[in-house]
Amino acid sequence: MKNGKKLVFGLLSIVLVALSACSNPQTEGQGTAPVKDNKNEKVELRATWSGTAGRHERTLKVIELFEKKYPNIKINAEYSGTDGFSDKLNTQIAGGNAPDLINVGGITDLVARGAALDITPYVTSKEINLDKFDPALLEPGKDNGKFYGISLGTNGIGLFYNADLIKKAGMEPPKDTLSWEEYEAYGKEVVKALGPGYYAFADQSRYSLYMNYFLRQTGKTIYKDGKAGFDKADVVRWYTMWDRMRSEGLLPTPEESATFTDLSVDTSIFPKGKTVFLMSWLNQLTAFQNGMKDELQITTLPSGGPGAKNGLWVHPSQFWTINKTSKHPKEAAMFINFFINDEEATKVLGSERGIPNSSAVRDMMKQTLNPTEKKFYAYFENYISKAGPKDQDLPNGTEFGNAVVSSSQKVYFKKATIDQAAQEVVDAFEKSVKK
């Protein structure tokens, strides 16, 4: 994904791409099983993913449709919430017992650990048909020119807000040009109007995702060219901003923040109707709206102020990968193809994992969008016109992310100073890169 602007045309129009031959199918000894005809063989596959109850329901329905079309293939689903999913998967991989199909947010760690199968032969042979995918949207699933994952959608980050609470406060909705400082002032006003028990923002100081957006506004990033793209002072600025809002009563209490992770509707304080704003992945809008009675709207995240960079990026959302040790890689590839191309399956899935990368699927879906999805799509069309390319994935990124969560919690429970917590983040980064 070299240029974010190039994605505009790929995402807003039908692009028919003739994929050139990537590489010759590898032999079984090189890690990829040869394509063979298993039409009548009884096969069982294990598939794992994480997410909300809504995601589980949709995915299980698609599995049911797949098994109906291919009665010789049985898929055993293993799914859970986001919390703890990575740790469990890492344990399974280390023990040689990971599922055949693995749905993850990025391929970097799986490839680095030698756990992901090179699925290039299945793409080349059209077992996994990517003809309706914009080429730029395929790149994040590659490593050294080989396919290891297929992105299920394109995503971004936005600021959800409770429109009913803002009306209750007697205020106008926020403009889409507000800076961090202006949002802080807006938050003070809305909390004062609503009274005790209400908060302006969920405490999301603990997530490296949003810290990276903050860094990108100054031309920096967490990881670049094999080393840190930030320093301790940047983390201090990030934690200091959140600590100030915490002291002003704009954030939930430390105890509430520790209870609600805000990673999904199932673990967020936002649906309780006491918090006005939440930063989130755009595809989560439907799940949050379905999980609460108040009306939700979406707007741009806080800007860095005059002269700051945009900070936004277009993000590949969720990849299906195949375990390198799978005994049935062809059937696993068939499932991935069904998941991204079958008309009935894609209607079931909708935009829950992001806006579909297939132009044919997007055009079909535009005719059936519900009101919440229309908000999502309208916002995204503006989003991609401004967003830049995605940063490199940090090796052992999950471990680093957990360290940021831990250090931020120490700040709001007064177990560490901001300076000490920022140093922990820097140390965790170095450990992740060198591991």
N, C-alpha and C positions, 0 to 999 in steps of 0.2 A: 504494500500500500504506500506508494511513493508520493502521491499528491492527493490530498483530500479533495481538492476541487474537481478532480477527474471523476470522483464518485457521483457527482450530481447527475451527470448524464446517465451513468450506469444504473442509478437508483430510480430515476424518474421516467425512463423510457425502456422499451423492449429492446434488448441487445442480444442478437444471435451471434454466439461466439463459436467459431470452429477451432476446437482445441488441437494444437499441434501435438504430435507424439512426444511424451515427456521422456521416457526411457524404456528400454526393453524390460519386459517382465523378468523379475529375478528368479533364480532357482530357489528351491526349498531350502537348500543349505545356506543361502544368504539371508534368510529370515522372512521370506514371503512365499506362501504356498502357491503352487501353480493353480490357475483357474481350471476347474473341472466340473463336469455335469453331475450334480448331486440331487437331481430332481425327485427321485423316489426314496432317497435315504432319509430315515427318521433322525432328525437333528434337534438337539436342545442347546439353546444359548442362554447365557446370563447377561442381563443389561442393567447398568447402574446409572443413576442420576440423582441430583439433589434439587431442592426447590420448595415451592409452596404446594398446598393441597390441590390448587387449581392445575398446576403443572403435572402433578401426579395423575390426576383424573384424565387430562387430555392425552398424556403419553400412554397410559394404560388402554385408552380407547383405540389409539393408533396400533398398539400391539395386537389388540383384538382383531382389528381390520386386517393386519398383516397375516396373522395366523389363519384367518378365514381364506385369504387368497393363496397362502402357501401352507396347506394343512400338514405337510410333513415337517414343518419347522415350529418348534415350541420355544417361546421366549419367557424365561423366568425373570421377573422384575425385582430389582433390589433398589429401593429408593428411600430417601430420608430428607429431613430439613437440611439447611446449609451448614448449621453448626456441627462440627465434628466430622463432616463428610470427607474432607481431605485427609484427616488423620486416619480414618478407617481405610480409605483407599490406599494410602501409603503402606499401611500394615499388610493389606492384602497383596500388594505388589511385592513387598519384601518377602512374604511367605509363599509366593508363587501361586496364589489363589485368587487373583483378580478376575472380575467378569470378562466375558468376551467383548462386550460393547461398553465403552466408558464415555460418559457425557461429562465434559469438563469445560471450564472457562477459557483455558488456553493449553496449547500442546507442549510448551517449552519444557516443563518439568518431566512429562512423560517421555519425551524424546531423549532428554538428557540422561534419564535413568534406563534407557533401552527398553521401555515398557510398551511403546507404541509401534504398531506394525506399519511398514511402508506400504501404503495402499495405492501407490501409483499404478500398478498393473490393472487394478480394477477401474481406475479412472480412464486409463488409456483404452481399455477394452469396452468402455461404456457400461460396465456393470454398475458403476456409479456415474450417472449421466449428468454432466455439468454444463451442457450446451447453453442453457438459459441463464447462466451465472456471469456477471461482469468479472473479467479476469482479475481486476484489482481486489475483489472480494474473496478470491481464492488464495491469495498470497499468504495470509496469516495461517493457513492450514499447512503450509510447506516449511520444510527445513532443508537447506542445501538443495533446493530444487525438487525435492521429493514430497509427495503428499503423505501426511500423517494424520490429518483431521479434516473434516468438512464442517465449515461454519454453518450454523442453522439460522442465522439472522444477523442483522446489523443493528447496533445499539448505540446509545449515547447516554449522557447523564443530564439530569434536569432538576429543577426545583418544584416539587409538588406543593400546593398550598390548599388549605381548607377554606374554600370560598364562603361557606356558611359562617365560619368563625369571624372572618373579616367583615362580613355584613353585620354580624352581631355586634362587632366593635364599632360599627358606624364609619368604617374607613373604606377608601377606594383600594382596589387591588394594586399590588406593587407594579411599578413600571419595569420593563424588561432591561433597563439600563442601570439599575441600582448597583452600587459598589458594596463591598463587605461592610464598610463603615455606614453606608446609608441603610443597609438592611438591619444593622444593629440598632440604628435610631428608629427605624420603622418598627422593629420588634419591641422596643421599649414602649412605643406609643400604643401598639395593639395589646400588649400585656396589661398596661395601665387601664385601658378601656374595658378589657374583659374581666379583670379582677383576679383575686387569689385562686390558685389551682390551675391556671393556664400558663402555657409556655410558648415562647416564640419559635424555638427550634429544638429538634431532637439533638442530643449531644453526639455529634459525629466526628469529634476530634480524633477518635481512635482509628480511623480508617485511612490507610495509605492511599487508597483510590482518590479520596477528596483532597488529601494533602498534595498529591501529585498534580491535581488540577490547579491548586493554589500555587505550586511551584512553576507550572507551565505559564502562568500569567506574568512571570518575571523572566521568562526565557530559560528556565531551568527544568530539571526533571529528576526523578529518583535514580534512574539508571541510564547511562549512556556510554557506549563504546567500551564496555567492560568495567566501568568504574562509576563512582557516585557522581550524579549531576547536581548535587546539593551539598550543603554543609550544615554544621550544627546550628549556626545562626538562623538558618531558614526554618528549622524545626522549632527553635525558640519562638520565632515570630508566629508560627502556626499555633502552638500551644498557648501562647500568651493571649492571642485573640479569643480563643475559646474560654480560657480561664477568666478573662474579663467579663464575657457574657454570662458565665456561670455565676460570678459574684454579683451581677446585676439582676439575677433572678430570671434570666431569659431561657435557661436550660432546665431540664428536669433535675431532680436531686441526684447525687452520686449513686444512691441506692437504686433509684428508678432506672438510671442509665445503665447500671450493671445488670439489671433484670431484663431490660429490653435491648436487644442487640441492634434492632432496626435494619437487619439484613433483608428481611422480607415481611410481608403483611402478618405472618404468623408470629413474629417475634419483635414487633414494633410497637412503640408507644403511640405512634401517629394515629392509628385507627380508633384509639380511645376517645378522640374528639376533644383533646385538651392541648394539642400542639398544633401550631399554625403551619409550620414549614418543615419539609423533609427533603433532603437530597437523595436521589435514587436513580437507578437505571430506568430508562424510559419505558421499557417493556413491562415494568412493574405497575404502571399506572392502572391497568385493568384489574389486577389482583387487589390493589389497595381500594379502588373504587367499589369493587364487589364486596370488600370486607368492611365497609362502613356506610352509614346512611347519609353523611354530609357530602355535598358536592365538591369534587376535586377539580382543580385546574393545574396547568403546568406552565412554567415560565423558565427563563434562562437563569442559570446559577449566577451568584454575585460576580460582578466584574472586578478587575484589579484596580479600577479607577483610571484617570486620565493617563494616556501613554502606555498603559499595560497591554500585554498581548491577550489574545482571545482565551487560550487555555483549553478549548474544546477539542475533542478528537472523535473520529468515527471508529467505533469499536466492534470487532467481530464478536458475536454473542453466542457462546456455547458451541462446542465442537463434539461431534461423534467421532470417536477413535476406536480402533480395534486393538485388543490386547495382542501383543506379539506372540504370545504362547497359545492363542486360540487354535483349537483343532478344526474349527469350521469358519475360516475367514471369508469364504465366498458367501455363505449364508448371512454372515454379519454385514458384508458389503451390500447384499440384496436388501437388508433391512434399512440401511442408511439411504439407499436409493429410493426406497418406498417412502421413507420419512420426509424426504425433500422434494419429491416429484409427484407422488400420487395425489390426484385432485381431492379425493375424499379425505385422505389423511391430512393434507395441508389445510383443508377447511376446518377440521377438528382442532388443529394446532394453533391456527390464527397467528397472532403476533406475540404470543406469550414468551417466546425466546428471542424476540426482536423482530424487526421487519424482515420478512423472507428475502433471501438473496436472489431467488429465481424471479426473473422479470415476468414470466408467465403466471406464477403464483401471485405476485403482487397485483397484477392487472385483474386477476380473478377476484382477489380479496377486496379490492376497492369497491366492488359492487355490493358487498355484504357487510361493510363496516358498521359496528354499532356506534352510538354517540361518543363513548369513551375512546374507542379506537380512532375515530375521526380526529379527536384532539391530539392523540399520539402522532398520527400520520402528518397532520398539519404542522405541528411543532417540529417534527423531524425534517420535513422538507426545508424549513428555514435553518434548522440546525446544521445540516450537512453543507449548506452554502457557506458556512463560516468555519466549520471544523477543519482541523489539520490532520496529518497522519498520526497513527498510534505510535507510542513509544515502544522501545524494545521491552520484552518481558524480562523481569529480573529472575535469574536462576534462584531456585529455592524461595520463590516469591511468597509462598504460603507461610513459610517459617518467618520471613521478615514481617509480613502482615500481622502475624500473631504477636511479634515483639512490639510492634507499634501499638496494638491494642493494650498490651500489658503496661507499657510505659505511660500511656495516656491515663489509664485507670489509676496508676500511682499518683498522677498529678491531681485528679479530682478527689481522691481519697486522702490527699495530703501525706502520702507515703514517700514522696520524692519531690524535690524542687523541679521547676521547669527545666533548669539547666541540667540537672542530673538525668531527667527523663530524656531530654534531647540527646545527651551523650549516649544513653542506652540505645537510641534509635540508630545513631551513627555506628556504634559497635555492632549492632545486629546486622546492619547492611554489610559491613566488612566480613562478618562471619558467613552470611549467605553467599556472597560472591566467591569466597575462598573455599567453601565447603566442597 
